[in-house]
């Protein structure tokens, strides 16, 4: 169901508060496996908020309990747990599971792809959600957009990256398509859960690590064990977060409960982005004050990554039907949307960012 339909008018709100709900609705209890440690309050906290909102809307008749990564299943097995029906639902970054299908990358976001607003437009107004739903159905799950973190940072590094050649042999914690692209440029991608990254970076088992951005990266302590902090995280134009639900559990829900879940997920798609946008600036300032050295990837590195990204998309599209179907829809939307954002958004933003806010 399209999010915009759910948020139009007050009919749903009136239905949710009717006294008949408590008398007629069944009692449903679900478990949500997440890929996040409890310490990441923006990410895991968003999963908890989604569950709490469902409980509020249903007057306690539909209860979902969110579990940190590792409590029910290891973080990187969350998709498997939902697909098998071991748990009813999960909270994931879909690109961490592209080994199942490269087409999952369109859900979370592709390198040099859509920003958070463009991603929402593609999904909710341009037909992207219907294509994703058809793809996810092959895994026996139903997908729901449940958050976005925006453009990420490029991660912490133990050494400077001055040229493309500096990527050769670089052992970096990174998953999804970003890992594939970096491997093409000579790096050695490694996929680690959030709770395992700090120790690997501290010991030198890996040379670099990316997660999300300043607010989470500071909590994970990366700035204490690697001095260089690079921008931007080009491997996802924005990172869209997904709540997946086992299809049998979804179909067994009363229609009103399904709408409640959709509403709660749609709220978190907005609120997660707001939380990161509000908290990232202060976290970045704190880390810089403590000695973190902020760097931008050299243009040559960005250009090499851009070229390798679209070469990879063409290669994968030639081999995978689901990816090819989504790519044929996504790529022209990306081009058209970029042309519009270049006219107004980019022009305005470039001027604002180049001019400091006047002091009183």
Secondary structure, DSSP 8 states (H G I E B T S, - for coil): --HHHHHSSSHHHHHHT-THHHHHS--EEEEEEESS-TT-TTHHHHHHHHHHHHHHHTTTSEEEEEE-TTTSS-GGGHHHHHHHTSSSEEEE-GGGGTTT-GGGHHHH--TT---HHHHHHHHHTSSHHHHHHHHHHTTTEEEEEEEE--SB--EEESS---SGGGGTT-EEE--HHHHHHHHHTT-EEE---HHHHHHHHHHTSSSEE--S-HHHHHHHTGGGT--EEEE-BTT-SS-EEEEEEEHHHHHHS-HHHHHHHHHHHHHHHHHHHHHHHHHHHHHHHHHHHTT-EEEE--HHHHHHHHHHHHHHHHHHHHH-HHHHHHHHHHHHHHHHHHHHHHHTHHHHHHHHHHS-----
